[in-house]
Every structure is written in structure tokens, then in C-alpha cells.
């Protein structure tokens, strides 16, 4: 029954979601071209708040559990599990004070209104997942960028999203490249739950009534990072995921 009800609601959602992307594409261009980075960044934050608002049509709710103490400023290296594209707007909005930038696959850099523009011009990096050398060079460059600017990088060490919520093994090489090039950063582990349920039926229709939970763990200084610490970061993230039986 939920899937049947989801068809009209998903259609309505996609209309509003698409219109939001179309409206903010020229808004971003104007902000960046005439007013510079800071105004563009504010438009991106507002875009992602609006995208979250669109998901309320589907009955989606969001909650964030924050540590008692957060760094006053960046750089941050935000390390998270990945369940769907709906992970991203809440991270951008809730952590907007830290200017999050993403490690994203190259294919997303063209063809998607607003999203592609921001990925190309907002400080994120696009990688070819089949070209390890290019990917590592781009990630290292992002580390240098956040070290210089005090902004933040978001990396999903699983490499691709989990389709059923069960975490995949973390590949730490990209995270190590960020740490090496941003030694003054803090590492911020994040555990995401229930985002995969938005796509439980595939891309259409969408899941209804989901509660997306983001648990942000206490920050850790990157300069103190060891192999044991990386293992513990993965364990901390995974231990706070509500694992779904296959």
C-alpha cells in the first residue's frame, strides 16, 4: 500500500525537486559571477535547505546528534558512510559554517542543474574512479585547498553508496591523502542511518515516512592520526549504523 501511495507523492516531489535545481542554477551563476565565493556559498546552503524541504512531501524527517564541542572553525575532514544522494543536502546545510566540499565522481560534473555547477565551481573535486592516479592527485589537491582556506572536505570511504544500509569496507587511501595534505584539520566522523530507505524501491517511486539520522562524533586532530586511529574511526562510524539483515 505504501508503494502505491508513493507514486503520486514521488511525482509531486520530483516536480518540486527539479524546479528547485532549475531555479538555483542561474542564482548560483549570478552569485558567483557578480558577488564572489561567499555569496555563492550562501546560495548553495539555501539550495540544500530547499532540497531537504522538498523531501517533506514524502514525509521525510531529519535529526542530528552533535558532539558537545565542535571546532570553532575548519579545516575539517568529514568522514561518513554513504547510503544515498539524500545524505548530501543535510551535510551541506547542517555543517554549512565549515564550508563542506565533496569528493565526487566525474560524471556528476555535467548535466545536472545546480549540482554540476556547484561541483565544478564551488571547491569540490571530481575524480575518475577508474584512474587511481588522477583520483589521488585530486583528493590531495582538495586537502591542500582546505588547509589553505580553512574549509572542509567530505569523503565517503566506502567508495559508493550502500543500497541496503549495510556498510561496505572503508578504503582509507583517499582519507590518508586528505590527512597528509591538511595536517591542521580535525577529522569529523559521521554515521548516517535510513537514507537508503529513500531508494528502497529504486529511483521511482521513493520511500515514504523515513527518518534520516545523522550522528556526528567528536572531532579528532588529524595530525595525531595513526593506522589504529583510522581503524577506530571506521569502527565508530559502523557501530552506529543500524545494520540491515540481507
SVG drawing of the C-alpha trace seen along z (x, -y; Angstrom):
<svg xmlns="http://www.w3.org/2000/svg" viewBox="-2 -42 53 54">
<polyline fill="none" stroke="black" stroke-width="0.4" points="0.0,0.0 2.8,-2.4 4.4,-1.9 1.1,-2.6 0.6,-5.8 4.2,-6.7 3.7,-7.1 1.7,-10.4 3.8,-11.8 7.0,-10.9 5.8,-12.5 4.9,-15.7 8.3,-15.6 10.3,-15.2 8.5,-18.3 9.4,-20.5 12.9,-18.9 13.6,-19.6 12.2,-23.1 14.4,-23.9 17.5,-22.7 16.5,-24.7 15.8,-27.9 19.0,-27.8 21.2,-27.2 21.1,-30.8 21.0,-32.0 24.4,-30.3 25.8,-31.7 24.7,-35.3 26.0,-35.0 29.4,-33.6 29.9,-35.9 28.9,-39.2 29.3,-38.8 32.0,-36.1 32.6,-33.0 30.8,-33.9 27.5,-34.8 27.7,-31.7 28.3,-29.6 25.2,-31.1 23.1,-30.3 24.4,-26.7 23.4,-26.4 20.0,-27.7 19.6,-25.4 20.2,-22.4 17.8,-23.6 15.2,-23.8 16.0,-20.4 15.5,-19.0 12.2,-20.9 11.1,-19.1 11.6,-15.7 9.0,-16.7 6.4,-15.9 7.5,-12.3 7.1,-12.6 10.9,-12.6 12.3,-13.8 15.8,-14.7 17.6,-14.6 21.2,-15.5 23.1,-14.4 26.1,-16.7 29.1,-16.4 29.2,-18.6 32.1,-20.5 32.8,-21.3 35.8,-23.2 35.2,-26.9 36.5,-26.8 37.9,-24.5 39.5,-22.8 37.6,-19.6 37.8,-16.3 34.3,-14.9 34.3,-11.1 30.9,-9.3 29.2,-6.2 27.1,-6.7 23.6,-5.4 22.1,-7.7 22.3,-11.1 20.0,-12.3 22.9,-12.1 24.4,-15.2 21.9,-18.1 21.7,-17.7 25.5,-17.6 25.9,-20.8 23.1,-22.5 23.9,-21.4 27.7,-21.9 27.4,-25.0 29.6,-27.0 32.5,-24.8 32.0,-25.2 31.9,-21.4 33.4,-20.4 33.0,-16.9 35.0,-14.2 32.6,-13.3 32.7,-11.1 33.4,-12.9 30.1,-12.0 28.3,-14.3 30.2,-17.3 27.9,-17.8 24.3,-17.6 22.6,-18.2 21.3,-21.7 22.7,-23.4 24.5,-20.3 27.0,-20.1 27.6,-23.9 28.4,-23.7 30.7,-20.7 32.7,-22.5 32.9,-25.9 32.3,-25.6 35.6,-24.0 34.7,-20.3 36.8,-17.8 35.7,-15.4 37.5,-12.1 37.7,-9.4 37.2,-6.3 38.9,-4.2 42.0,-6.3 43.6,-5.9 46.4,-8.3 44.1,-11.1 41.8,-10.5 44.5,-10.6 46.0,-13.7 42.6,-15.4 42.0,-14.4 45.4,-15.5 44.7,-18.9 41.5,-19.1 43.5,-18.5 45.8,-21.4 42.8,-23.6 41.1,-23.1 44.4,-23.5 44.9,-26.9 41.3,-28.1 40.1,-26.6 37.2,-25.0 36.2,-21.3 36.3,-18.1 33.7,-15.4 34.8,-11.9 32.8,-8.6 35.5,-5.9 33.1,-3.1 33.6,-4.5 30.0,-4.0 26.7,-4.1 25.3,-1.1 22.0,-0.1 20.6,1.6 22.2,-0.3 24.8,2.3 28.2,0.6 30.9,1.6 34.5,1.9 36.3,-1.5 39.1,-2.3 41.4,-4.6 43.7,-5.7 41.7,-8.9 41.3,-9.8 45.0,-9.4 45.7,-11.7 43.4,-14.4 45.1,-14.0 48.6,-14.2 47.8,-17.4 45.6,-19.0 47.6,-18.3 45.9,-21.1 42.4,-19.7 40.1,-17.9 38.6,-14.6 34.8,-14.5 33.3,-11.0 29.6,-10.8 27.2,-7.9 24.1,-8.1 21.0,-6.0 17.9,-5.3 18.9,-7.4 19.0,-4.2 15.2,-3.8 14.5,-6.8 15.5,-4.5 14.2,-1.2 12.0,-0.8 14.7,-2.2 14.7,-5.7 10.9,-5.8 8.8,-5.7 10.6,-6.9 10.2,-5.6 7.8,-7.4 8.0,-8.5 11.7,-8.0 13.6,-9.4 17.1,-10.3 19.5,-10.3 23.0,-11.9 25.2,-11.2 28.3,-13.4 31.0,-12.1 33.6,-14.1 36.3,-15.6 39.8,-14.2 43.0,-16.0 44.3,-14.9 48.0,-15.4 47.6,-12.7 46.2,-10.1 47.7,-6.6 46.6,-3.4 45.0,-2.3 43.1,-5.6 41.8,-5.0 40.6,-1.6 38.8,-3.1 37.2,-5.8 35.7,-3.2 34.6,-1.1 32.9,-4.1 31.0,-5.0 30.0,-1.4 29.0,-0.7 26.4,-3.5 24.8,-2.3 21.6,-0.3 22.7,2.7 20.0,4.3 20.0,8.0 20.4,9.1"/>
</svg>
